Amino acid sequence: MTEPTTNKILLLLGRLEGKVDSLLSSQSDTNEDIKTHDKRLSKLERAQAYLAGALALCSIIASLVIKHIQIKYSEEPHEIRMRREEQP
């Protein structure tokens, strides 16, 4: 077996250093992408929560309007019936 020379060892160390630098750079880019995606996702989740709240409010208002209409129109026939029963 031949022993590696100092120059070969230094060359291999240089290659390893270059690969590690490349990996660190790639990792940094990935971290930036994750931060960007996290911000976008938070924004979408917040918008979805506001939309759900708005829809809940609309359904409550619609329910109250329908109930008011039902009460208004269901009392009229009852009043008419009461008047008919009172008449001799």
PDB file with SEQRES, HELIX, SHEET and CRYST1 records, atoms N, CA, C and O in Angstrom:
SEQRES   1 A   88  MET THR GLU PRO THR THR ASN LYS ILE LEU LEU LEU LEU          
SEQRES   2 A   88  GLY ARG LEU GLU GLY LYS VAL ASP SER LEU LEU SER SER          
SEQRES   3 A   88  GLN SER ASP THR ASN GLU ASP ILE LYS THR HIS ASP LYS          
SEQRES   4 A   88  ARG LEU SER LYS LEU GLU ARG ALA GLN ALA TYR LEU ALA          
SEQRES   5 A   88  GLY ALA LEU ALA LEU CYS SER ILE ILE ALA SER LEU VAL          
SEQRES   6 A   88  ILE LYS HIS ILE GLN ILE LYS TYR SER GLU GLU PRO HIS          
SEQRES   7 A   88  GLU ILE ARG MET ARG ARG GLU GLU GLN PRO                      
HELIX    1 AA1 THR A    6  GLU A   86  1                                  81    
CRYST1    1.000    1.000    1.000  90.00  90.00  90.00 P 1           1          
ATOM      1  N   MET A   1       0.832  -1.179   0.000  1.00  0.00           N  
ATOM      2  CA  MET A   1       0.000   0.000   0.000  1.00  0.00           C  
ATOM      3  C   MET A   1       0.872   1.235   0.000  1.00  0.00           C  
ATOM      4  O   MET A   1       1.893   1.317   0.683  1.00  0.00           O  
ATOM      5  N   THR A   2       0.435   2.175  -0.779  1.00  0.00           N  
ATOM      6  CA  THR A   2       1.194   3.421  -0.818  1.00  0.00           C  
ATOM      7  C   THR A   2       0.586   4.395   0.170  1.00  0.00           C  
ATOM      8  O   THR A   2      -0.632   4.475   0.331  1.00  0.00           O  
ATOM      9  N   GLU A   3       1.428   5.100   0.797  1.00  0.00           N  
ATOM     10  CA  GLU A   3       0.983   6.088   1.768  1.00  0.00           C  
ATOM     11  C   GLU A   3       0.644   7.378   1.034  1.00  0.00           C  
ATOM     12  O   GLU A   3       1.386   7.801   0.147  1.00  0.00           O  
ATOM     13  N   PRO A   4      -0.500   8.021   1.406  1.00  0.00           N  
ATOM     14  CA  PRO A   4      -0.837   9.283   0.747  1.00  0.00           C  
ATOM     15  C   PRO A   4       0.191  10.344   1.099  1.00  0.00           C  
ATOM     16  O   PRO A   4       0.694  10.416   2.221  1.00  0.00           O  
ATOM     17  N   THR A   5       0.471  11.131   0.138  1.00  0.00           N  
ATOM     18  CA  THR A   5       1.430  12.204   0.368  1.00  0.00           C  
ATOM     19  C   THR A   5       0.733  13.372   1.033  1.00  0.00           C  
ATOM     20  O   THR A   5      -0.495  13.452   1.048  1.00  0.00           O  
ATOM     21  N   THR A   6       1.505  14.251   1.566  1.00  0.00           N  
ATOM     22  CA  THR A   6       0.964  15.433   2.233  1.00  0.00           C  
ATOM     23  C   THR A   6       0.151  16.270   1.262  1.00  0.00           C  
ATOM     24  O   THR A   6      -0.886  16.822   1.631  1.00  0.00           O  
ATOM     25  N   ASN A   7       0.613  16.368   0.027  1.00  0.00           N  
ATOM     26  CA  ASN A   7      -0.120  17.163  -0.976  1.00  0.00           C  
ATOM     27  C   ASN A   7      -1.495  16.569  -1.250  1.00  0.00           C  
ATOM     28  O   ASN A   7      -2.476  17.302  -1.376  1.00  0.00           O  
ATOM     29  N   LYS A   8      -1.572  15.217  -1.344  1.00  0.00           N  
ATOM     30  CA  LYS A   8      -2.865  14.573  -1.592  1.00  0.00           C  
ATOM     31  C   LYS A   8      -3.809  14.794  -0.405  1.00  0.00           C  
ATOM     32  O   LYS A   8      -4.996  15.068  -0.584  1.00  0.00           O  
ATOM     33  N   ILE A   9      -3.267  14.670   0.796  1.00  0.00           N  
ATOM     34  CA  ILE A   9      -4.090  14.883   1.994  1.00  0.00           C  
ATOM     35  C   ILE A   9      -4.614  16.315   2.032  1.00  0.00           C  
ATOM     36  O   ILE A   9      -5.787  16.545   2.326  1.00  0.00           O  
ATOM     37  N   LEU A  10      -3.747  17.271   1.735  1.00  0.00           N  
ATOM     38  CA  LEU A  10      -4.178  18.673   1.721  1.00  0.00           C  
ATOM     39  C   LEU A  10      -5.220  18.915   0.634  1.00  0.00           C  
ATOM     40  O   LEU A  10      -6.166  19.677   0.832  1.00  0.00           O  
ATOM     41  N   LEU A  11      -5.045  18.264  -0.514  1.00  0.00           N  
ATOM     42  CA  LEU A  11      -6.006  18.398  -1.612  1.00  0.00           C  
ATOM     43  C   LEU A  11      -7.367  17.833  -1.188  1.00  0.00           C  
ATOM     44  O   LEU A  11      -8.401  18.456  -1.426  1.00  0.00           O  
ATOM     45  N   LEU A  12      -7.363  16.654  -0.560  1.00  0.00           N  
ATOM     46  CA  LEU A  12      -8.615  16.050  -0.094  1.00  0.00           C  
ATOM     47  C   LEU A  12      -9.278  16.905   0.990  1.00  0.00           C  
ATOM     48  O   LEU A  12     -10.500  17.056   1.011  1.00  0.00           O  
ATOM     49  N   LEU A  13      -8.467  17.457   1.884  1.00  0.00           N  
ATOM     50  CA  LEU A  13      -9.020  18.348   2.910  1.00  0.00           C  
ATOM     51  C   LEU A  13      -9.641  19.595   2.285  1.00  0.00           C  
ATOM     52  O   LEU A  13     -10.678  20.072   2.744  1.00  0.00           O  
ATOM     53  N   GLY A  14      -9.015  20.115   1.250  1.00  0.00           N  
ATOM     54  CA  GLY A  14      -9.557  21.277   0.536  1.00  0.00           C  
ATOM     55  C   GLY A  14     -10.886  20.951  -0.116  1.00  0.00           C  
ATOM     56  O   GLY A  14     -11.813  21.761  -0.092  1.00  0.00           O  
ATOM     57  N   ARG A  15     -10.979  19.747  -0.708  1.00  0.00           N  
ATOM     58  CA  ARG A  15     -12.244  19.334  -1.321  1.00  0.00           C  
ATOM     59  C   ARG A  15     -13.343  19.210  -0.257  1.00  0.00           C  
ATOM     60  O   ARG A  15     -14.469  19.671  -0.445  1.00  0.00           O  
ATOM     61  N   LEU A  16     -12.985  18.579   0.857  1.00  0.00           N  
ATOM     62  CA  LEU A  16     -13.959  18.444   1.946  1.00  0.00           C  
ATOM     63  C   LEU A  16     -14.414  19.802   2.465  1.00  0.00           C  
ATOM     64  O   LEU A  16     -15.597  20.009   2.737  1.00  0.00           O  
ATOM     65  N   GLU A  17     -13.479  20.713   2.598  1.00  0.00           N  
ATOM     66  CA  GLU A  17     -13.821  22.056   3.065  1.00  0.00           C  
ATOM     67  C   GLU A  17     -14.768  22.743   2.084  1.00  0.00           C  
ATOM     68  O   GLU A  17     -15.713  23.416   2.496  1.00  0.00           O  
ATOM     69  N   GLY A  18     -14.516  22.575   0.797  1.00  0.00           N  
ATOM     70  CA  GLY A  18     -15.396  23.156  -0.219  1.00  0.00           C  
ATOM     71  C   GLY A  18     -16.794  22.567  -0.160  1.00  0.00           C  
ATOM     72  O   GLY A  18     -17.786  23.284  -0.290  1.00  0.00           O  
ATOM     73  N   LYS A  19     -16.870  21.243   0.038  1.00  0.00           N  
ATOM     74  CA  LYS A  19     -18.179  20.592   0.123  1.00  0.00           C  
ATOM     75  C   LYS A  19     -18.937  21.036   1.380  1.00  0.00           C  
ATOM     76  O   LYS A  19     -20.148  21.253   1.336  1.00  0.00           O  
ATOM     77  N   VAL A  20     -18.219  21.168   2.491  1.00  0.00           N  
ATOM     78  CA  VAL A  20     -18.863  21.627   3.728  1.00  0.00           C  
ATOM     79  C   VAL A  20     -19.365  23.059   3.559  1.00  0.00           C  
ATOM     80  O   VAL A  20     -20.469  23.384   3.997  1.00  0.00           O  
ATOM     81  N   ASP A  21     -18.565  23.912   2.929  1.00  0.00           N  
ATOM     82  CA  ASP A  21     -18.999  25.293   2.676  1.00  0.00           C  
ATOM     83  C   ASP A  21     -20.241  25.315   1.792  1.00  0.00           C  
ATOM     84  O   ASP A  21     -21.161  26.101   2.018  1.00  0.00           O  
ATOM     85  N   SER A  22     -20.259  24.444   0.784  1.00  0.00           N  
ATOM     86  CA  SER A  22     -21.414  24.364  -0.107  1.00  0.00           C  
ATOM     87  C   SER A  22     -22.657  23.909   0.660  1.00  0.00           C  
ATOM     88  O   SER A  22     -23.742  24.459   0.470  1.00  0.00           O  
ATOM     89  N   LEU A  23     -22.499  22.912   1.518  1.00  0.00           N  
ATOM     90  CA  LEU A  23     -23.628  22.438   2.325  1.00  0.00           C  
ATOM     91  C   LEU A  23     -24.137  23.516   3.277  1.00  0.00           C  
ATOM     92  O   LEU A  23     -25.345  23.679   3.445  1.00  0.00           O  
ATOM     93  N   LEU A  24     -23.227  24.244   3.890  1.00  0.00           N  
ATOM     94  CA  LEU A  24     -23.637  25.319   4.799  1.00  0.00           C  
ATOM     95  C   LEU A  24     -24.392  26.415   4.057  1.00  0.00           C  
ATOM     96  O   LEU A  24     -25.375  26.954   4.565  1.00  0.00           O  
ATOM     97  N   SER A  25     -23.931  26.739   2.862  1.00  0.00           N  
ATOM     98  CA  SER A  25     -24.615  27.749   2.049  1.00  0.00           C  
ATOM     99  C   SER A  25     -26.010  27.266   1.661  1.00  0.00           C  
ATOM    100  O   SER A  25     -26.985  28.015   1.719  1.00  0.00           O  
ATOM    101  N   SER A  26     -26.081  25.999   1.265  1.00  0.00           N  
ATOM    102  CA  SER A  26     -27.371  25.423   0.893  1.00  0.00           C  
ATOM    103  C   SER A  26     -28.316  25.400   2.094  1.00  0.00           C  
ATOM    104  O   SER A  26     -29.505  25.687   1.954  1.00  0.00           O  
ATOM    105  N   GLN A  27     -27.799  25.063   3.256  1.00  0.00           N  
ATOM    106  CA  GLN A  27     -28.606  25.040   4.478  1.00  0.00           C  
ATOM    107  C   GLN A  27     -29.120  26.436   4.820  1.00  0.00           C  
ATOM    108  O   GLN A  27     -30.260  26.593   5.257  1.00  0.00           O  
ATOM    109  N   SER A  28     -28.288  27.436   4.621  1.00  0.00           N  
ATOM    110  CA  SER A  28     -28.696  28.817   4.883  1.00  0.00           C  
ATOM    111  C   SER A  28     -29.833  29.224   3.954  1.00  0.00           C  
ATOM    112  O   SER A  28     -30.792  29.867   4.382  1.00  0.00           O  
ATOM    113  N   ASP A  29     -29.721  28.846   2.671  1.00  0.00           N  
ATOM    114  CA  ASP A  29     -30.792  29.154   1.715  1.00  0.00           C  
ATOM    115  C   ASP A  29     -32.089  28.447   2.108  1.00  0.00           C  
ATOM    116  O   ASP A  29     -33.173  29.023   2.021  1.00  0.00           O  
ATOM    117  N   THR A  30     -31.962  27.200   2.539  1.00  0.00           N  
ATOM    118  CA  THR A  30     -33.138  26.438   2.955  1.00  0.00           C  
ATOM    119  C   THR A  30     -33.798  27.084   4.171  1.00  0.00           C  
ATOM    120  O   THR A  30     -35.024  27.164   4.243  1.00  0.00           O  
ATOM    121  N   ASN A  31     -32.995  27.541   5.117  1.00  0.00           N  
ATOM    122  CA  ASN A  31     -33.547  28.218   6.294  1.00  0.00           C  
ATOM    123  C   ASN A  31     -34.300  29.484   5.908  1.00  0.00           C  
ATOM    124  O   ASN A  31     -35.356  29.770   6.472  1.00  0.00           O  
ATOM    125  N   GLU A  32     -33.776  30.237   4.964  1.00  0.00           N  
ATOM    126  CA  GLU A  32     -34.469  31.447   4.495  1.00  0.00           C  
ATOM    127  C   GLU A  32     -35.796  31.087   3.832  1.00  0.00           C  
ATOM    128  O   GLU A  32     -36.803  31.763   4.039  1.00  0.00           O  
ATOM    129  N   ASP A  33     -35.791  30.015   3.031  1.00  0.00           N  
ATOM    130  CA  ASP A  33     -37.033  29.570   2.394  1.00  0.00           C  
ATOM    131  C   ASP A  33     -38.068  29.168   3.441  1.00  0.00           C  
ATOM    132  O   ASP A  33     -39.249  29.490   3.314  1.00  0.00           O  
ATOM    133  N   ILE A  34     -37.617  28.470   4.465  1.00  0.00           N  
ATOM    134  CA  ILE A  34     -38.537  28.039   5.523  1.00  0.00           C  
ATOM    135  C   ILE A  34     -39.126  29.247   6.244  1.00  0.00           C  
ATOM    136  O   ILE A  34     -40.319  29.261   6.546  1.00  0.00           O  
ATOM    137  N   LYS A  35     -38.313  30.251   6.521  1.00  0.00           N  
ATOM    138  CA  LYS A  35     -38.817  31.462   7.180  1.00  0.00           C  
ATOM    139  C   LYS A  35     -39.860  32.157   6.309  1.00  0.00           C  
ATOM    140  O   LYS A  35     -40.894  32.607   6.801  1.00  0.00           O  
ATOM    141  N   THR A  36     -39.576  32.239   5.010  1.00  0.00           N  
ATOM    142  CA  THR A  36     -40.516  32.870   4.077  1.00  0.00           C  
ATOM    143  C   THR A  36     -41.827  32.088   4.030  1.00  0.00           C  
ATOM    144  O   THR A  36     -42.908  32.675   4.071  1.00  0.00           O  
ATOM    145  N   HIS A  37     -41.726  30.767   3.945  1.00  0.00           N  
ATOM    146  CA  HIS A  37     -42.933  29.942   3.902  1.00  0.00           C  
ATOM    147  C   HIS A  37     -43.718  30.044   5.204  1.00  0.00           C  
ATOM    148  O   HIS A  37     -44.949  30.055   5.191  1.00  0.00           O  
ATOM    149  N   ASP A  38     -43.019  30.119   6.313  1.00  0.00           N  
ATOM    150  CA  ASP A  38     -43.691  30.240   7.606  1.00  0.00           C  
ATOM    151  C   ASP A  38     -44.486  31.543   7.689  1.00  0.00           C  
ATOM    152  O   ASP A  38     -45.609  31.559   8.192  1.00  0.00           O  
ATOM    153  N   LYS A  39     -43.900  32.629   7.195  1.00  0.00           N  
ATOM    154  CA  LYS A  39     -44.612  33.914   7.198  1.00  0.00           C  
ATOM    155  C   LYS A  39     -45.856  33.842   6.325  1.00  0.00           C  
ATOM    156  O   LYS A  39     -46.925  34.312   6.714  1.00  0.00           O  
ATOM    157  N   ARG A  40     -45.709  33.248   5.133  1.00  0.00           N  
ATOM    158  CA  ARG A  40     -46.845  33.147   4.219  1.00  0.00           C  
ATOM    159  C   ARG A  40     -47.941  32.266   4.808  1.00  0.00           C  
ATOM    160  O   ARG A  40     -49.125  32.587   4.704  1.00  0.00           O  
ATOM    161  N   LEU A  41     -47.548  31.163   5.423  1.00  0.00           N  
ATOM    162  CA  LEU A  41     -48.515  30.253   6.017  1.00  0.00           C  
ATOM    163  C   LEU A  41     -49.249  30.919   7.179  1.00  0.00           C  
ATOM    164  O   LEU A  41     -50.462  30.760   7.320  1.00  0.00           O  
ATOM    165  N   SER A  42     -48.530  31.651   7.996  1.00  0.00           N  
ATOM    166  CA  SER A  42     -49.166  32.366   9.110  1.00  0.00           C  
ATOM    167  C   SER A  42     -50.185  33.374   8.596  1.00  0.00           C  
ATOM    168  O   SER A  42     -51.267  33.520   9.163  1.00  0.00           O  
ATOM    169  N   LYS A  43     -49.832  34.060   7.527  1.00  0.00           N  
ATOM    170  CA  LYS A  43     -50.742  35.044   6.931  1.00  0.00           C  
ATOM    171  C   LYS A  43     -52.019  34.357   6.426  1.00  0.00           C  
ATOM    172  O   LYS A  43     -53.123  34.858   6.640  1.00  0.00           O  
ATOM    173  N   LEU A  44     -51.862  33.215   5.761  1.00  0.00           N  
ATOM    174  CA  LEU A  44     -53.023  32.482   5.257  1.00  0.00           C  
ATOM    175  C   LEU A  44     -53.888  31.950   6.398  1.00  0.00           C  
ATOM    176  O   LEU A  44     -55.115  32.007   6.329  1.00  0.00           O  
ATOM    177  N   GLU A  45     -53.250  31.437   7.439  1.00  0.00           N  
ATOM    178  CA  GLU A  45     -54.014  30.925   8.576  1.00  0.00           C  
ATOM    179  C   GLU A  45     -54.785  32.038   9.270  1.00  0.00           C  
ATOM    180  O   GLU A  45     -55.925  31.836   9.691  1.00  0.00           O  
ATOM    181  N   ARG A  46     -54.178  33.200   9.392  1.00  0.00           N  
ATOM    182  CA  ARG A  46     -54.851  34.341  10.013  1.00  0.00           C  
ATOM    183  C   ARG A  46     -56.051  34.758   9.170  1.00  0.00           C  
ATOM    184  O   ARG A  46     -57.124  35.031   9.707  1.00  0.00           O  
ATOM    185  N   ALA A  47     -55.873  34.807   7.856  1.00  0.00           N  
ATOM    186  CA  ALA A  47     -56.977  35.182   6.968  1.00  0.00           C  
ATOM    187  C   ALA A  47     -58.108  34.160   7.067  1.00  0.00           C  
ATOM    188  O   ALA A  47     -59.283  34.524   7.056  1.00  0.00           O  
ATOM    189  N   GLN A  48     -57.751  32.892   7.164  1.00  0.00           N  
ATOM    190  CA  GLN A  48     -58.766  31.851   7.283  1.00  0.00           C  
ATOM    191  C   GLN A  48     -59.540  31.992   8.596  1.00  0.00           C  
ATOM    192  O   GLN A  48     -60.753  31.784   8.626  1.00  0.00           O  
ATOM    193  N   ALA A  49     -58.853  32.340   9.665  1.00  0.00           N  
ATOM    194  CA  ALA A  49     -59.525  32.529  10.954  1.00  0.00           C  
ATOM    195  C   ALA A  49     -60.488  33.714  10.894  1.00  0.00           C  
ATOM    196  O   ALA A  49     -61.601  33.633  11.413  1.00  0.00           O  
ATOM    197  N   TYR A  50     -60.068  34.811  10.266  1.00  0.00           N  
ATOM    198  CA  TYR A  50     -60.960  35.966  10.122  1.00  0.00           C  
ATOM    199  C   TYR A  50     -62.179  35.603   9.278  1.00  0.00           C  
ATOM    200  O   TYR A  50     -63.297  36.019   9.582  1.00  0.00           O  
ATOM    201  N   LEU A  51     -61.960  34.829   8.223  1.00  0.00           N  
ATOM    202  CA  LEU A  51     -63.066  34.422   7.363  1.00  0.00           C  
ATOM    203  C   LEU A  51     -64.054  33.544   8.131  1.00  0.00           C  
ATOM    204  O   LEU A  51     -65.267  33.707   8.000  1.00  0.00           O  
ATOM    205  N   ALA A  52     -63.535  32.624   8.923  1.00  0.00           N  
ATOM    206  CA  ALA A  52     -64.414  31.760   9.721  1.00  0.00           C  
ATOM    207  C   ALA A  52     -65.225  32.596  10.712  1.00  0.00           C  
ATOM    208  O   ALA A  52     -66.413  32.339  10.910  1.00  0.00           O  
ATOM    209  N   GLY A  53     -64.602  33.581  11.327  1.00  0.00           N  
ATOM    210  CA  GLY A  53     -65.315  34.458  12.250  1.00  0.00           C  
ATOM    211  C   GLY A  53     -66.387  35.271  11.549  1.00  0.00           C  
ATOM    212  O   GLY A  53     -67.491  35.436  12.067  1.00  0.00           O  
ATOM    213  N   ALA A  54     -66.058  35.775  10.372  1.00  0.00           N  
ATOM    214  CA  ALA A  54     -67.033  36.560   9.607  1.00  0.00           C  
ATOM    215  C   ALA A  54     -68.215  35.694   9.188  1.00  0.00           C  
ATOM    216  O   ALA A  54     -69.362  36.138   9.243  1.00  0.00           O  
ATOM    217  N   LEU A  55     -67.940  34.469   8.772  1.00  0.00           N  
ATOM    218  CA  LEU A  55     -69.031  33.568   8.392  1.00  0.00           C  
ATOM    219  C   LEU A  55     -69.905  33.216   9.594  1.00  0.00           C  
ATOM    220  O   LEU A  55     -71.124  33.108   9.465  1.00  0.00           O  
ATOM    221  N   ALA A  56     -69.295  33.039  10.743  1.00  0.00           N  
ATOM    222  CA  ALA A  56     -70.072  32.761  11.951  1.00  0.00           C  
ATOM    223  C   ALA A  56     -70.971  33.947  12.285  1.00  0.00           C  
ATOM    224  O   ALA A  56     -72.137  33.768  12.637  1.00  0.00           O  
ATOM    225  N   LEU A  57     -70.433  35.148  12.174  1.00  0.00           N  
ATOM    226  CA  LEU A  57     -71.225  36.348  12.435  1.00  0.00           C  
ATOM    227  C   LEU A  57     -72.377  36.461  11.443  1.00  0.00           C  
ATOM    228  O   LEU A  57     -73.499  36.786  11.832  1.00  0.00           O  
ATOM    229  N   CYS A  58     -72.112  36.197  10.169  1.00  0.00           N  
ATOM    230  CA  CYS A  58     -73.172  36.246   9.153  1.00  0.00           C  
ATOM    231  C   CYS A  58     -74.262  35.221   9.448  1.00  0.00           C  
ATOM    232  O   CYS A  58     -75.448  35.507   9.286  1.00  0.00           O  
ATOM    233  N   SER A  59     -73.862  34.034   9.879  1.00  0.00           N  
ATOM    234  CA  SER A  59     -74.873  33.012  10.172  1.00  0.00           C  
ATOM    235  C   SER A  59     -75.713  33.395  11.385  1.00  0.00           C  
ATOM    236  O   SER A  59     -76.908  33.102  11.424  1.00  0.00           O  
ATOM    237  N   ILE A  60     -75.112  34.040  12.364  1.00  0.00           N  
ATOM    238  CA  ILE A  60     -75.873  34.503  13.533  1.00  0.00           C  
ATOM    239  C   ILE A  60     -76.872  35.575  13.115  1.00  0.00           C  
ATOM    240  O   ILE A  60     -78.032  35.547  13.525  1.00  0.00           O  
ATOM    241  N   ILE A  61     -76.419  36.513  12.304  1.00  0.00           N  
ATOM    242  CA  ILE A  61     -77.310  37.583  11.836  1.00  0.00           C  
ATOM    243  C   ILE A  61     -78.444  37.001  11.007  1.00  0.00           C  
ATOM    244  O   ILE A  61     -79.600  37.388  11.180  1.00  0.00           O  
ATOM    245  N   ALA A  62     -78.124  36.069  10.102  1.00  0.00           N  
ATOM    246  CA  ALA A  62     -79.160  35.449   9.273  1.00  0.00           C  
ATOM    247  C   ALA A  62     -80.163  34.692  10.140  1.00  0.00           C  
ATOM    248  O   ALA A  62     -81.367  34.737   9.888  1.00  0.00           O  
ATOM    249  N   SER A  63     -79.669  34.009  11.143  1.00  0.00           N  
ATOM    250  CA  SER A  63     -80.553  33.274  12.047  1.00  0.00           C  
ATOM    251  C   SER A  63     -81.501  34.222  12.777  1.00  0.00           C  
ATOM    252  O   SER A  63     -82.692  33.937  12.905  1.00  0.00           O  
ATOM    253  N   LEU A  64     -80.975  35.346  13.255  1.00  0.00           N  
ATOM    254  CA  LEU A  64     -81.821  36.318  13.954  1.00  0.00           C  
ATOM    255  C   LEU A  64     -82.863  36.930  13.021  1.00  0.00           C  
ATOM    256  O   LEU A  64     -84.011  37.131  13.416  1.00  0.00           O  
ATOM    257  N   VAL A  65     -82.468  37.224  11.799  1.00  0.00           N  
ATOM    258  CA  VAL A  65     -83.415  37.794  10.828  1.00  0.00           C  
ATOM    259  C   VAL A  65     -84.521  36.792  10.526  1.00  0.00           C  
ATOM    260  O   VAL A  65     -85.698  37.153  10.500  1.00  0.00           O  
ATOM    261  N   ILE A  66     -84.151  35.540  10.299  1.00  0.00           N  
ATOM    262  CA  ILE A  66     -85.153  34.513   9.999  1.00  0.00           C  
ATOM    263  C   ILE A  66     -86.088  34.316  11.184  1.00  0.00           C  
ATOM    264  O   ILE A  66     -87.299  34.188  11.006  1.00  0.00           O  
ATOM    265  N   LYS A  67     -85.542  34.292  12.370  1.00  0.00           N  
ATOM    266  CA  LYS A  67     -86.376  34.131  13.565  1.00  0.00           C  
ATOM    267  C   LYS A  67     -87.338  35.307  13.708  1.00  0.00           C  
ATOM    268  O   LYS A  67     -88.508  35.119  14.041  1.00  0.00           O  
ATOM    269  N   HIS A  68     -86.849  36.510  13.458  1.00  0.00           N  
ATOM    270  CA  HIS A  68     -87.708  37.697  13.539  1.00  0.00           C  
ATOM    271  C   HIS A  68     -88.840  37.602  12.517  1.00  0.00           C  
ATOM    272  O   HIS A  68     -89.991  37.905  12.832  1.00  0.00           O  
ATOM    273  N   ILE A  69     -88.518  37.186  11.311  1.00  0.00           N  
ATOM    274  CA  ILE A  69     -89.543  37.053  10.264  1.00  0.00           C  
ATOM    275  C   ILE A  69     -90.554  35.983  10.653  1.00  0.00           C  
ATOM    276  O   ILE A  69     -91.757  36.175  10.477  1.00  0.00           O  
ATOM    277  N   GLN A  70     -90.082  34.866  11.175  1.00  0.00           N  
ATOM    278  CA  GLN A  70     -90.997  33.793  11.580  1.00  0.00           C  
ATOM    279  C   GLN A  70     -91.933  34.259  12.687  1.00  0.00           C  
ATOM    280  O   GLN A  70     -93.129  33.970  12.657  1.00  0.00           O  
ATOM    281  N   ILE A  71     -91.395  34.972  13.654  1.00  0.00           N  
ATOM    282  CA  ILE A  71     -92.229  35.460  14.758  1.00  0.00           C  
ATOM    283  C   ILE A  71     -93.269  36.443  14.232  1.00  0.00           C  
ATOM    284  O   ILE A  71     -94.436  36.395  14.622  1.00  0.00           O  
ATOM    285  N   LYS A  72     -92.839  37.326  13.354  1.00  0.00           N  
ATOM    286  CA  LYS A  72     -93.751  38.340  12.824  1.00  0.00           C  
ATOM    287  C   LYS A  72     -94.899  37.693  12.061  1.00  0.00           C  
ATOM    288  O   LYS A  72     -96.056  38.065  12.255  1.00  0.00           O  
ATOM    289  N   TYR A  73     -94.597  36.731  11.198  1.00  0.00           N  
ATOM    290  CA  TYR A  73     -95.637  36.140  10.370  1.00  0.00           C  
ATOM    291  C   TYR A  73     -96.391  35.021  11.073  1.00  0.00           C  
ATOM    292  O   TYR A  73     -97.510  34.700  10.672  1.00  0.00           O  
ATOM    293  N   SER A  74     -95.829  34.432  12.083  1.00  0.00           N  
ATOM    294  CA  SER A  74     -96.568  33.378  12.794  1.00  0.00           C  
ATOM    295  C   SER A  74     -97.543  33.983  13.800  1.00  0.00           C  
ATOM    296  O   SER A  74     -98.510  33.318  14.174  1.00  0.00           O  
ATOM    297  N   GLU A  75     -97.328  35.207  14.247  1.00  0.00           N  
ATOM    298  CA  GLU A  75     -98.249  35.850  15.185  1.00  0.00           C  
ATOM    299  C   GLU A  75     -99.493  36.367  14.478  1.00  0.00           C  
ATOM    300  O   GLU A  75    -100.565  36.394  15.083  1.00  0.00           O  
ATOM    301  N   GLU A  76     -99.391  36.770  13.242  1.00  0.00           N  
ATOM    302  CA  GLU A  76    -100.553  37.308  12.528  1.00  0.00           C  
ATOM    303  C   GLU A  76    -101.667  36.277  12.405  1.00  0.00           C  
ATOM    304  O   GLU A  76    -102.809  36.603  12.732  1.00  0.00           O  
ATOM    305  N   PRO A  77    -101.406  35.064  11.956  1.00  0.00           N  
ATOM    306  CA  PRO A  77    -102.516  34.097  11.893  1.00  0.00           C  
ATOM    307  C   PRO A  77    -103.079  33.780  13.275  1.00  0.00           C  
ATOM    308  O   PRO A  77    -104.279  33.542  13.408  1.00  0.00           O  
ATOM    309  N   HIS A  78    -102.245  33.774  14.289  1.00  0.00           N  
ATOM    310  CA  HIS A  78    -102.721  33.519  15.647  1.00  0.00           C  
ATOM    311  C   HIS A  78    -103.678  34.631  16.093  1.00  0.00           C  
ATOM    312  O   HIS A  78    -104.712  34.358  16.703  1.00  0.00           O  
ATOM    313  N   GLU A  79    -103.334  35.863  15.789  1.00  0.00           N  
ATOM    314  CA  GLU A  79    -104.210  36.988  16.143  1.00  0.00           C  
ATOM    315  C   GLU A  79    -105.536  36.887  15.394  1.00  0.00           C  
ATOM    316  O   GLU A  79    -106.597  37.158  15.957  1.00  0.00           O  
ATOM    317  N   ILE A  80    -105.470  36.503  14.143  1.00  0.00           N  
ATOM    318  CA  ILE A  80    -106.704  36.371  13.354  1.00  0.00           C  
ATOM    319  C   ILE A  80    -107.569  35.262  13.940  1.00  0.00           C  
ATOM    320  O   ILE A  80    -108.787  35.414  14.039  1.00  0.00           O  
ATOM    321  N   ARG A  81    -106.951  34.146  14.331  1.00  0.00           N  
ATOM    322  CA  ARG A  81    -107.695  33.049  14.938  1.00  0.00           C  
ATOM    323  C   ARG A  81    -108.357  33.486  16.244  1.00  0.00           C  
ATOM    324  O   ARG A  81    -109.503  33.135  16.522  1.00  0.00           O  
ATOM    325  N   MET A  82    -107.623  34.249  17.029  1.00  0.00           N  
ATOM    326  CA  MET A  82    -108.165  34.720  18.306  1.00  0.00           C  
ATOM    327  C   MET A  82    -109.368  35.623  18.076  1.00  0.00           C  
ATOM    328  O   MET A  82    -110.349  35.551  18.816  1.00  0.00           O  
ATOM    329  N   ARG A  83    -109.303  36.463  17.068  1.00  0.00           N  
ATOM    330  CA  ARG A  83    -110.425  37.358  16.767  1.00  0.00           C  
ATOM    331  C   ARG A  83    -111.639  36.550  16.321  1.00  0.00           C  
ATOM    332  O   ARG A  83    -112.763  36.878  16.702  1.00  0.00           O  
ATOM    333  N   ARG A  84    -111.443  35.519  15.534  1.00  0.00           N  
ATOM    334  CA  ARG A  84    -112.557  34.696  15.063  1.00  0.00           C  
ATOM    335  C   ARG A  84    -113.228  33.975  16.225  1.00  0.00           C  
ATOM    336  O   ARG A  84    -114.451  33.844  16.270  1.00  0.00           O  
ATOM    337  N   GLU A  85    -112.413  33.512  17.159  1.00  0.00           N  
ATOM    338  CA  GLU A  85    -112.978  32.797  18.305  1.00  0.00           C  
ATOM    339  C   GLU A  85    -113.762  33.739  19.213  1.00  0.00           C  
ATOM    340  O   GLU A  85    -114.727  33.318  19.851  1.00  0.00           O  
ATOM    341  N   GLU A  86    -113.364  35.000  19.279  1.00  0.00           N  
ATOM    342  CA  GLU A  86    -114.055  35.968  20.129  1.00  0.00           C  
ATOM    343  C   GLU A  86    -115.396  36.382  19.536  1.00  0.00           C  
ATOM    344  O   GLU A  86    -116.303  36.762  20.276  1.00  0.00           O  
ATOM    345  N   GLN A  87    -115.533  36.315  18.239  1.00  0.00           N  
ATOM    346  CA  GLN A  87    -116.781  36.730  17.601  1.00  0.00           C  
ATOM    347  C   GLN A  87    -117.865  35.680  17.874  1.00  0.00           C  
ATOM    348  O   GLN A  87    -117.609  34.477  17.840  1.00  0.00           O  
ATOM    349  N   PRO A  88    -119.126  36.187  18.155  1.00  0.00           N  
ATOM    350  CA  PRO A  88    -120.224  35.236  18.437  1.00  0.00           C  
ATOM    351  C   PRO A  88    -120.793  34.591  17.207  1.00  0.00           C  
ATOM    352  O   PRO A  88    -121.713  33.779  17.305  1.00  0.00           O  
TER     353      PRO A  88                                                      
END                                                                             
